[in-house]
Amino acid sequence: MPVAPAATRMAKDTADLLRSVRHPDRPAVGAWTVAELAVHMLHVFVFELGVIRRDPLPAVFDFDELGRLTRDFVNDERSRDLQEIADRIEAAGREFAPEIDAAEPDAMYDWLGGSRLPLPALHAHILSECLVHGFDVARADGLRWPMRPDDALAAIDDFFVPLAVAFGQLEAFGGPRAFVNQAAGSIRACFELRLGGARPRHFIFEDRALTVTERADRRVDCYVKADPVALNLVVWGRASPWPAVARGRLLAWGPRPWLAARLPSLVKTP
C-alpha cells in the first residue's frame, strides 16, 4: 500500500468525520472530549511531518513522559474549533506526498526514545492513531467510522511490529518490556499471529519481555488468525474479543489455544 496516498486519504476521512461532529464537548476517551481528541489527532500528523523533515524530537524516554507531553500539547493548542482542526489535518495530509517524493525509500528516521523507524512505519502510525481515535470520536457522537482492513493491517504490521522490534533493542521505554503489561507475570509463551495476507509474526513473551520475530526458535504455543480491524479494536481496549470470536474474526488453535484469550491483556498500549 503506497504510504503517501494512504496518509492523505486518512487525513481527508478524519477531517470529514470531524466536520460532521455535532457534540464536540462530549467525553471521547479518558479525560479528553471529542474536540481535545481531534487536537491530538492533528498533532500526530504534525509530529510525523516533523519526523520526515528531521526536525528536533522531544527527549521522551518512557510512556509516562509521553503521556504528559501529549496532554501538554493538547492543552497548549489555541483552537477547539473542529472545522479549523479538520482543515489543518487535511492540509497536513496533502503535505506528505511531496515529502515522500523527496525521501530515500530505504531511509531510517529518528523517532522517540532513540528508536529508528522506516518510512512506512511513520505513516502507519498515523493510520493507527486515526483508526482508533476516529472510532472514539464516532462512538461518542453516534457517527459511523468504517475501518479499512488494509489500514488496520498496516497499523499492526507496519507500525506496531517494527516499533516493538526497535524498542526491543533499546533501554528507553523499558526496552523489550515496553509493551508488556505486568499482568503478563511469569508467562512463557510463543504466539504466531496471522493477519490477512501479511507474513506470520511471532510474539514471544518471556520474563515480562516481548520479542517480535518472523521466525521463532521455539515451539509455537498458540496460533492466532485475526481480522485486522477486530484485532485493533480488541488490543486497544475498544471491544471485547468474544463477539469477534463468535463471528469467526478471531480464531485460535495449537497446543495451548486458551492463551489467545490472554493475549490482549498481555500487550501494553500507550
Phi and psi restraints in degrees (value plus and minus 20) as a CYANA .aco file:
   2 PRO   PHI     -79.5   -39.5
   2 PRO   PSI     111.2   151.2
   3 VAL   PHI     -92.6   -52.6
   3 VAL   PSI     -57.9   -17.9
   4 ALA   PHI     -84.5   -44.5
   4 ALA   PSI     -70.8   -30.8
   5 PRO   PHI     -79.8   -39.8
   5 PRO   PSI     -56.3   -16.3
   6 ALA   PHI     -84.8   -44.8
   6 ALA   PSI     -65.4   -25.4
   7 ALA   PHI     -86.3   -46.3
   7 ALA   PSI     -60.6   -20.6
   8 THR   PHI     -85.7   -45.7
   8 THR   PSI     -62.4   -22.4
   9 ARG   PHI     -83.8   -43.8
   9 ARG   PSI     -62.2   -22.2
  10 MET   PHI     -84.3   -44.3
  10 MET   PSI     -56.2   -16.2
  11 ALA   PHI     -82.2   -42.2
  11 ALA   PSI     -63.4   -23.4
  12 LYS   PHI     -86.6   -46.6
  12 LYS   PSI     -63.7   -23.7
  13 ASP   PHI     -81.8   -41.8
  13 ASP   PSI     -62.1   -22.1
  14 THR   PHI     -85.4   -45.4
  14 THR   PSI     -63.1   -23.1
  15 ALA   PHI     -81.8   -41.8
  15 ALA   PSI     -63.1   -23.1
  16 ASP   PHI     -82.3   -42.3
  16 ASP   PSI     -59.9   -19.9
  17 LEU   PHI     -81.3   -41.3
  17 LEU   PSI     -67.3   -27.3
  18 LEU   PHI     -84.6   -44.6
  18 LEU   PSI     -54.6   -14.6
  19 ARG   PHI     -88.1   -48.1
  19 ARG   PSI     -39.7     0.3
  20 SER   PHI    -114.3   -74.3
  20 SER   PSI     -23.5    16.5
  21 VAL   PHI     -87.0   -47.0
  21 VAL   PSI     115.6   155.6
  22 ARG   PHI    -124.5   -84.5
  22 ARG   PSI     -40.5    -0.5
  23 HIS   PHI    -152.3  -112.3
  23 HIS   PSI      56.5    96.5
  24 PRO   PHI     -86.2   -46.2
  24 PRO   PSI     -37.9     2.1
  25 ASP   PHI    -111.5   -71.5
  25 ASP   PSI     -19.9    20.1
  26 ARG   PHI     -88.1   -48.1
  26 ARG   PSI     125.9   165.9
  27 PRO   PHI     -81.1   -41.1
  27 PRO   PSI     117.8   157.8
  28 ALA   PHI    -133.9   -93.9
  28 ALA   PSI     -78.6   -38.6
  29 VAL   PHI    -174.9  -134.9
  29 VAL   PSI     116.7   156.7
  30 GLY   PHI      38.0    78.0
  30 GLY   PSI    -151.9  -111.9
  31 ALA   PHI    -111.9   -71.9
  31 ALA   PSI     -19.7    20.3
  32 TRP   PHI    -108.8   -68.8
  32 TRP   PSI     121.0   161.0
  33 THR   PHI    -102.2   -62.2
  33 THR   PSI     154.6   194.6
  34 VAL   PHI     -77.2   -37.2
  34 VAL   PSI     -65.5   -25.5
  35 ALA   PHI     -84.1   -44.1
  35 ALA   PSI     -61.6   -21.6
  36 GLU   PHI     -86.9   -46.9
  36 GLU   PSI     -56.9   -16.9
  37 LEU   PHI     -86.8   -46.8
  37 LEU   PSI     -55.9   -15.9
  38 ALA   PHI     -81.6   -41.6
  38 ALA   PSI     -60.0   -20.0
  39 VAL   PHI     -81.3   -41.3
  39 VAL   PSI     -63.0   -23.0
  40 HIS   PHI     -80.1   -40.1
  40 HIS   PSI     -62.7   -22.7
  41 MET   PHI     -83.0   -43.0
  41 MET   PSI     -59.6   -19.6
  42 LEU   PHI     -77.8   -37.8
  42 LEU   PSI     -63.6   -23.6
  43 HIS   PHI     -86.9   -46.9
  43 HIS   PSI     -47.9    -7.9
  44 VAL   PHI     -83.3   -43.3
  44 VAL   PSI     -64.6   -24.6
  45 PHE   PHI     -81.9   -41.9
  45 PHE   PSI     -65.8   -25.8
  46 VAL   PHI     -82.7   -42.7
  46 VAL   PSI     -62.5   -22.5
  47 PHE   PHI     -81.0   -41.0
  47 PHE   PSI     -68.4   -28.4
  48 GLU   PHI     -89.9   -49.9
  48 GLU   PSI     -51.2   -11.2
  49 LEU   PHI     -82.4   -42.4
  49 LEU   PSI     -60.7   -20.7
  50 GLY   PHI     -83.6   -43.6
  50 GLY   PSI     -58.2   -18.2
  51 VAL   PHI     -83.1   -43.1
  51 VAL   PSI     -65.9   -25.9
  52 ILE   PHI     -81.9   -41.9
  52 ILE   PSI     -56.6   -16.6
  53 ARG   PHI    -102.2   -62.2
  53 ARG   PSI     -20.7    19.3
  54 ARG   PHI      41.6    81.6
  54 ARG   PSI      19.4    59.4
  55 ASP   PHI     -89.7   -49.7
  55 ASP   PSI     136.1   176.1
  56 PRO   PHI     -79.5   -39.5
  56 PRO   PSI     120.5   160.5
  57 LEU   PHI    -119.9   -79.9
  57 LEU   PSI     130.3   170.3
  58 PRO   PHI     -85.9   -45.9
  58 PRO   PSI     126.1   166.1
  59 ALA   PHI    -102.4   -62.4
  59 ALA   PSI      68.2   108.2
  60 VAL   PHI    -140.8  -100.8
  60 VAL   PSI     104.9   144.9
  61 PHE   PHI    -149.6  -109.6
  61 PHE   PSI     -11.5    28.5
  62 ASP   PHI    -173.8  -133.8
  62 ASP   PSI     146.3   186.3
  63 PHE   PHI     -89.7   -49.7
  63 PHE   PSI     -48.5    -8.5
  64 ASP   PHI     -85.6   -45.6
  64 ASP   PSI     -64.3   -24.3
  65 GLU   PHI     -82.6   -42.6
  65 GLU   PSI     -60.7   -20.7
  66 LEU   PHI     -82.9   -42.9
  66 LEU   PSI     -62.1   -22.1
  67 GLY   PHI     -82.1   -42.1
  67 GLY   PSI     -63.5   -23.5
  68 ARG   PHI     -84.9   -44.9
  68 ARG   PSI     -63.4   -23.4
  69 LEU   PHI     -82.6   -42.6
  69 LEU   PSI     -63.6   -23.6
  70 THR   PHI     -81.1   -41.1
  70 THR   PSI     -64.7   -24.7
  71 ARG   PHI     -84.0   -44.0
  71 ARG   PSI     -60.1   -20.1
  72 ASP   PHI     -82.7   -42.7
  72 ASP   PSI     -62.6   -22.6
  73 PHE   PHI     -80.2   -40.2
  73 PHE   PSI     -63.3   -23.3
  74 VAL   PHI     -85.9   -45.9
  74 VAL   PSI     -64.0   -24.0
  75 ASN   PHI     -83.8   -43.8
  75 ASN   PSI     -51.4   -11.4
  76 ASP   PHI    -102.4   -62.4
  76 ASP   PSI     -33.2     6.8
  77 GLU   PHI     -87.6   -47.6
  77 GLU   PSI     110.4   150.4
  78 ARG   PHI     -92.2   -52.2
  78 ARG   PSI     -49.2    -9.2
  79 SER   PHI    -129.5   -89.5
  79 SER   PSI     123.1   163.1
  80 ARG   PHI    -142.1  -102.1
  80 ARG   PSI      -7.3    32.7
  81 ASP   PHI     -98.6   -58.6
  81 ASP   PSI      95.4   135.4
  82 LEU   PHI     -87.6   -47.6
  82 LEU   PSI     -49.4    -9.4
  83 GLN   PHI     -86.2   -46.2
  83 GLN   PSI     -63.0   -23.0
  84 GLU   PHI     -85.9   -45.9
  84 GLU   PSI     -64.3   -24.3
  85 ILE   PHI     -82.5   -42.5
  85 ILE   PSI     -61.3   -21.3
  86 ALA   PHI     -81.0   -41.0
  86 ALA   PSI     -62.7   -22.7
  87 ASP   PHI     -81.4   -41.4
  87 ASP   PSI     -61.0   -21.0
  88 ARG   PHI     -89.8   -49.8
  88 ARG   PSI     -57.1   -17.1
  89 ILE   PHI     -84.2   -44.2
  89 ILE   PSI     -65.1   -25.1
  90 GLU   PHI     -83.8   -43.8
  90 GLU   PSI     -59.6   -19.6
  91 ALA   PHI     -84.6   -44.6
  91 ALA   PSI     -60.9   -20.9
  92 ALA   PHI     -84.1   -44.1
  92 ALA   PSI     -58.9   -18.9
  93 GLY   PHI     -80.9   -40.9
  93 GLY   PSI     -57.8   -17.8
  94 ARG   PHI     -89.9   -49.9
  94 ARG   PSI     -41.2    -1.2
  95 GLU   PHI     -96.5   -56.5
  95 GLU   PSI     -35.3     4.7
  96 PHE   PHI     -87.5   -47.5
  96 PHE   PSI     -60.6   -20.6
  97 ALA   PHI     -76.2   -36.2
  97 ALA   PSI     -72.0   -32.0
  98 PRO   PHI     -85.0   -45.0
  98 PRO   PSI     -52.5   -12.5
  99 GLU   PHI     -85.0   -45.0
  99 GLU   PSI     -60.7   -20.7
 100 ILE   PHI     -91.4   -51.4
 100 ILE   PSI     -57.7   -17.7
 101 ASP   PHI     -78.7   -38.7
 101 ASP   PSI     -52.3   -12.3
 102 ALA   PHI    -108.2   -68.2
 102 ALA   PSI     -27.0    13.0
 103 ALA   PHI    -111.4   -71.4
 103 ALA   PSI     132.4   172.4
 104 GLU   PHI     -95.0   -55.0
 104 GLU   PSI     109.0   149.0
 105 PRO   PHI     -77.2   -37.2
 105 PRO   PSI     -54.1   -14.1
 106 ASP   PHI    -119.5   -79.5
 106 ASP   PSI      -7.9    32.1
 107 ALA   PHI     -87.3   -47.3
 107 ALA   PSI     129.4   169.4
 108 MET   PHI    -129.0   -89.0
 108 MET   PSI     125.8   165.8
 109 TYR   PHI    -143.3  -103.3
 109 TYR   PSI     116.9   156.9
 110 ASP   PHI     -83.3   -43.3
 110 ASP   PSI     114.5   154.5
 111 TRP   PHI    -149.9  -109.9
 111 TRP   PSI    -185.8  -145.8
 112 LEU   PHI     -89.2   -49.2
 112 LEU   PSI     128.4   168.4
 113 GLY   PHI      50.5    90.5
 113 GLY   PSI      -5.7    34.3
 114 GLY   PHI      66.5   106.5
 114 GLY   PSI     -16.0    24.0
 115 SER   PHI     -95.0   -55.0
 115 SER   PSI     140.4   180.4
 116 ARG   PHI    -150.7  -110.7
 116 ARG   PSI     112.9   152.9
 117 LEU   PHI    -148.7  -108.7
 117 LEU   PSI     130.6   170.6
 118 PRO   PHI     -97.4   -57.4
 118 PRO   PSI     145.1   185.1
 119 LEU   PHI     -74.3   -34.3
 119 LEU   PSI     -66.3   -26.3
 120 PRO   PHI     -79.5   -39.5
 120 PRO   PSI     -49.6    -9.6
 121 ALA   PHI     -87.4   -47.4
 121 ALA   PSI     -54.3   -14.3
 122 LEU   PHI     -84.0   -44.0
 122 LEU   PSI     -60.8   -20.8
 123 HIS   PHI     -97.9   -57.9
 123 HIS   PSI     -53.2   -13.2
 124 ALA   PHI     -86.6   -46.6
 124 ALA   PSI     -47.9    -7.9
 125 HIS   PHI     -82.5   -42.5
 125 HIS   PSI     -61.9   -21.9
 126 ILE   PHI     -81.4   -41.4
 126 ILE   PSI     -65.4   -25.4
 127 LEU   PHI     -80.6   -40.6
 127 LEU   PSI     -63.1   -23.1
 128 SER   PHI     -80.7   -40.7
 128 SER   PSI     -69.5   -29.5
 129 GLU   PHI     -84.3   -44.3
 129 GLU   PSI     -64.0   -24.0
 130 CYS   PHI     -91.9   -51.9
 130 CYS   PSI     -55.7   -15.7
 131 LEU   PHI     -79.5   -39.5
 131 LEU   PSI     -71.1   -31.1
 132 VAL   PHI     -94.0   -54.0
 132 VAL   PSI     -64.8   -24.8
 133 HIS   PHI     -97.2   -57.2
 133 HIS   PSI     -47.0    -7.0
 134 GLY   PHI     -83.0   -43.0
 134 GLY   PSI     -58.6   -18.6
 135 PHE   PHI     -80.6   -40.6
 135 PHE   PSI     -62.6   -22.6
 136 ASP   PHI     -81.7   -41.7
 136 ASP   PSI     -65.5   -25.5
 137 VAL   PHI     -82.4   -42.4
 137 VAL   PSI     -68.5   -28.5
 138 ALA   PHI     -82.6   -42.6
 138 ALA   PSI     -61.6   -21.6
 139 ARG   PHI     -85.2   -45.2
 139 ARG   PSI     -59.8   -19.8
 140 ALA   PHI     -86.4   -46.4
 140 ALA   PSI     -52.8   -12.8
 141 ASP   PHI    -126.8   -86.8
 141 ASP   PSI     -15.3    24.7
 142 GLY   PHI      50.9    90.9
 142 GLY   PSI      15.8    55.8
 143 LEU   PHI    -130.7   -90.7
 143 LEU   PSI     149.4   189.4
 144 ARG   PHI    -113.3   -73.3
 144 ARG   PSI     125.2   165.2
 145 TRP   PHI    -164.6  -124.6
 145 TRP   PSI      60.6   100.6
 146 PRO   PHI     -83.9   -43.9
 146 PRO   PSI     117.1   157.1
 147 MET   PHI    -129.0   -89.0
 147 MET   PSI     108.3   148.3
 148 ARG   PHI    -101.4   -61.4
 148 ARG   PSI     111.7   151.7
 149 PRO   PHI     -77.1   -37.1
 149 PRO   PSI     -55.1   -15.1
 150 ASP   PHI     -89.5   -49.5
 150 ASP   PSI     -52.8   -12.8
 151 ASP   PHI     -87.3   -47.3
 151 ASP   PSI     -63.6   -23.6
 152 ALA   PHI     -84.5   -44.5
 152 ALA   PSI     -57.6   -17.6
 153 LEU   PHI     -84.6   -44.6
 153 LEU   PSI     -64.8   -24.8
 154 ALA   PHI     -82.2   -42.2
 154 ALA   PSI     -57.2   -17.2
 155 ALA   PHI     -78.8   -38.8
 155 ALA   PSI     -55.6   -15.6
 156 ILE   PHI    -109.4   -69.4
 156 ILE   PSI     -72.3   -32.3
 157 ASP   PHI     -97.8   -57.8
 157 ASP   PSI     -52.4   -12.4
 158 ASP   PHI    -120.3   -80.3
 158 ASP   PSI     -34.4     5.6
 159 PHE   PHI    -136.3   -96.3
 159 PHE   PSI     -82.4   -42.4
 160 PHE   PHI     -81.2   -41.2
 160 PHE   PSI     -63.9   -23.9
 161 VAL   PHI     -82.9   -42.9
 161 VAL   PSI     -73.1   -33.1
 162 PRO   PHI     -84.8   -44.8
 162 PRO   PSI     -49.8    -9.8
 163 LEU   PHI     -88.4   -48.4
 163 LEU   PSI     -62.2   -22.2
 164 ALA   PHI     -82.9   -42.9
 164 ALA   PSI     -59.3   -19.3
 165 VAL   PHI     -85.1   -45.1
 165 VAL   PSI     -64.3   -24.3
 166 ALA   PHI     -84.3   -44.3
 166 ALA   PSI     -65.5   -25.5
 167 PHE   PHI     -86.3   -46.3
 167 PHE   PSI     -49.7    -9.7
 168 GLY   PHI     -83.4   -43.4
 168 GLY   PSI     -36.0     4.0
 169 GLN   PHI    -122.3   -82.3
 169 GLN   PSI     -12.8    27.2
 170 LEU   PHI    -142.8  -102.8
 170 LEU   PSI     146.4   186.4
 171 GLU   PHI    -111.3   -71.3
 171 GLU   PSI     -44.6    -4.6
 172 ALA   PHI     -82.1   -42.1
 172 ALA   PSI     128.9   168.9
 173 PHE   PHI      38.4    78.4
 173 PHE   PSI      -1.8    38.2
 174 GLY   PHI      72.0   112.0
 174 GLY   PSI     -16.9    23.1
 175 GLY   PHI      38.4    78.4
 175 GLY   PSI    -151.9  -111.9
 176 PRO   PHI     -86.5   -46.5
 176 PRO   PSI     -28.7    11.3
 177 ARG   PHI    -116.7   -76.7
 177 ARG   PSI     -16.7    23.3
 178 ALA   PHI     -79.1   -39.1
 178 ALA   PSI     -59.0   -19.0
 179 PHE   PHI    -127.4   -87.4
 179 PHE   PSI       2.7    42.7
 180 VAL   PHI    -133.6   -93.6
 180 VAL   PSI     104.3   144.3
 181 ASN   PHI     -92.4   -52.4
 181 ASN   PSI     131.5   171.5
 182 GLN   PHI     -80.7   -40.7
 182 GLN   PSI     -43.1    -3.1
 183 ALA   PHI     -80.5   -40.5
 183 ALA   PSI     -37.5     2.5
 184 ALA   PHI     -83.2   -43.2
 184 ALA   PSI     -50.1   -10.1
 185 GLY   PHI      36.0    76.0
 185 GLY   PSI    -154.4  -114.4
 186 SER   PHI    -120.1   -80.1
 186 SER   PSI       1.6    41.6
 187 ILE   PHI     -79.9   -39.9
 187 ILE   PSI     118.8   158.8
 188 ARG   PHI    -143.9  -103.9
 188 ARG   PSI      91.9   131.9
 189 ALA   PHI    -177.0  -137.0
 189 ALA   PSI     127.9   167.9
 190 CYS   PHI    -139.5   -99.5
 190 CYS   PSI     101.0   141.0
 191 PHE   PHI    -126.0   -86.0
 191 PHE   PSI     117.9   157.9
 192 GLU   PHI    -125.9   -85.9
 192 GLU   PSI      98.2   138.2
 193 LEU   PHI    -123.3   -83.3
 193 LEU   PSI     106.3   146.3
 194 ARG   PHI    -137.6   -97.6
 194 ARG   PSI      99.2   139.2
 195 LEU   PHI    -144.3  -104.3
 195 LEU   PSI      96.6   136.6
 196 GLY   PHI      30.0    70.0
 196 GLY   PSI    -152.6  -112.6
 197 GLY   PHI    -114.6   -74.6
 197 GLY   PSI      -9.7    30.3
 198 ALA   PHI     -94.7   -54.7
 198 ALA   PSI     139.1   179.1
 199 ARG   PHI     -83.3   -43.3
 199 ARG   PSI     122.7   162.7
 200 PRO   PHI     -79.4   -39.4
 200 PRO   PSI     122.4   162.4
 201 ARG   PHI    -139.5   -99.5
 201 ARG   PSI     125.7   165.7
 202 HIS   PHI    -130.1   -90.1
 202 HIS   PSI     104.6   144.6
 203 PHE   PHI    -126.9   -86.9
 203 PHE   PSI      91.3   131.3
 204 ILE   PHI    -130.8   -90.8
 204 ILE   PSI      97.7   137.7
 205 PHE   PHI    -123.4   -83.4
 205 PHE   PSI     106.3   146.3
 206 GLU   PHI    -180.1  -140.1
 206 GLU   PSI     111.8   151.8
 207 ASP   PHI      34.7    74.7
 207 ASP   PSI      23.2    63.2
 208 ARG   PHI      38.4    78.4
 208 ARG   PSI       7.0    47.0
 209 ALA   PHI    -145.2  -105.2
 209 ALA   PSI     133.3   173.3
 210 LEU   PHI    -138.8   -98.8
 210 LEU   PSI     109.3   149.3
 211 THR   PHI    -138.4   -98.4
 211 THR   PSI     110.4   150.4
 212 VAL   PHI    -133.7   -93.7
 212 VAL   PSI     103.2   143.2
 213 THR   PHI    -158.9  -118.9
 213 THR   PSI     142.9   182.9
 214 GLU   PHI    -100.4   -60.4
 214 GLU   PSI     -53.8   -13.8
 215 ARG   PHI    -144.7  -104.7
 215 ARG   PSI     115.0   155.0
 216 ALA   PHI    -117.5   -77.5
 216 ALA   PSI     123.0   163.0
 217 ASP   PHI    -117.2   -77.2
 217 ASP   PSI       0.2    40.2
 218 ARG   PHI    -166.0  -126.0
 218 ARG   PSI     150.8   190.8
 219 ARG   PHI     -85.1   -45.1
 219 ARG   PSI     119.0   159.0
 220 VAL   PHI     -97.9   -57.9
 220 VAL   PSI     107.4   147.4
 221 ASP   PHI    -107.0   -67.0
 221 ASP   PSI     -52.9   -12.9
 222 CYS   PHI    -168.8  -128.8
 222 CYS   PSI     102.3   142.3
 223 TYR   PHI    -113.8   -73.8
 223 TYR   PSI     113.8   153.8
 224 VAL   PHI    -147.0  -107.0
 224 VAL   PSI     102.6   142.6
 225 LYS   PHI    -129.5   -89.5
 225 LYS   PSI     104.5   144.5
 226 ALA   PHI    -155.7  -115.7
 226 ALA   PSI     122.6   162.6
 227 ASP   PHI     -90.6   -50.6
 227 ASP   PSI     108.2   148.2
 228 PRO   PHI     -79.2   -39.2
 228 PRO   PSI     -58.0   -18.0
 229 VAL   PHI     -84.2   -44.2
 229 VAL   PSI     -67.4   -27.4
 230 ALA   PHI     -81.2   -41.2
 230 ALA   PSI     -62.0   -22.0
 231 LEU   PHI     -86.0   -46.0
 231 LEU   PSI     -60.8   -20.8
 232 ASN   PHI     -77.5   -37.5
 232 ASN   PSI     -66.8   -26.8
 233 LEU   PHI     -86.3   -46.3
 233 LEU   PSI     -57.4   -17.4
 234 VAL   PHI     -90.5   -50.5
 234 VAL   PSI     -68.9   -28.9
 235 VAL   PHI     -83.3   -43.3
 235 VAL   PSI     -56.9   -16.9
 236 TRP   PHI    -106.0   -66.0
 236 TRP   PSI      -9.9    30.1
 237 GLY   PHI      52.3    92.3
 237 GLY   PSI       1.3    41.3
 238 ARG   PHI    -114.7   -74.7
 238 ARG   PSI     -28.7    11.3
 239 ALA   PHI    -173.8  -133.8
 239 ALA   PSI     130.4   170.4
 240 SER   PHI     -94.5   -54.5
 240 SER   PSI     126.1   166.1
 241 PRO   PHI     -92.2   -52.2
 241 PRO   PSI     -41.1    -1.1
 242 TRP   PHI     -87.6   -47.6
 242 TRP   PSI     -60.9   -20.9
 243 PRO   PHI     -80.1   -40.1
 243 PRO   PSI     -57.1   -17.1
 244 ALA   PHI     -86.5   -46.5
 244 ALA   PSI     -57.6   -17.6
 245 VAL   PHI     -83.2   -43.2
 245 VAL   PSI     -65.2   -25.2
 246 ALA   PHI     -82.5   -42.5
 246 ALA   PSI     -51.4   -11.4
 247 ARG   PHI    -111.2   -71.2
 247 ARG   PSI     -17.2    22.8
 248 GLY   PHI      57.0    97.0
 248 GLY   PSI      -2.8    37.2
 249 ARG   PHI    -110.5   -70.5
 249 ARG   PSI     -31.4     8.6
 250 LEU   PHI    -153.7  -113.7
 250 LEU   PSI      98.4   138.4
 251 LEU   PHI    -145.2  -105.2
 251 LEU   PSI     124.7   164.7
 252 ALA   PHI    -158.8  -118.8
 252 ALA   PSI     124.9   164.9
 253 TRP   PHI    -177.4  -137.4
 253 TRP   PSI     156.8   196.8
 254 GLY   PHI      98.6   138.6
 254 GLY   PSI    -192.5  -152.5
 255 PRO   PHI     -81.6   -41.6
 255 PRO   PSI     -52.2   -12.2
 256 ARG   PHI    -153.3  -113.3
 256 ARG   PSI      45.1    85.1
 257 PRO   PHI     -84.8   -44.8
 257 PRO   PSI     -44.1    -4.1
 258 TRP   PHI     -84.1   -44.1
 258 TRP   PSI     -37.6     2.4
 259 LEU   PHI     -85.6   -45.6
 259 LEU   PSI     -41.8    -1.8
 260 ALA   PHI     -78.3   -38.3
 260 ALA   PSI     -53.9   -13.9
 261 ALA   PHI     -86.6   -46.6
 261 ALA   PSI     -42.3    -2.3
 262 ARG   PHI    -110.0   -70.0
 262 ARG   PSI     -38.5     1.5
 263 LEU   PHI     -74.4   -34.4
 263 LEU   PSI     -67.3   -27.3
 264 PRO   PHI     -79.2   -39.2
 264 PRO   PSI     -53.2   -13.2
 265 SER   PHI     -98.6   -58.6
 265 SER   PSI     -36.3     3.7
 266 LEU   PHI    -100.2   -60.2
 266 LEU   PSI     -52.4   -12.4
 267 VAL   PHI    -108.1   -68.1
 267 VAL   PSI     105.4   145.4
 268 LYS   PHI    -113.8   -73.8
 268 LYS   PSI     108.0   148.0
 269 THR   PHI    -132.3   -92.3
 269 THR   PSI     115.9   155.9
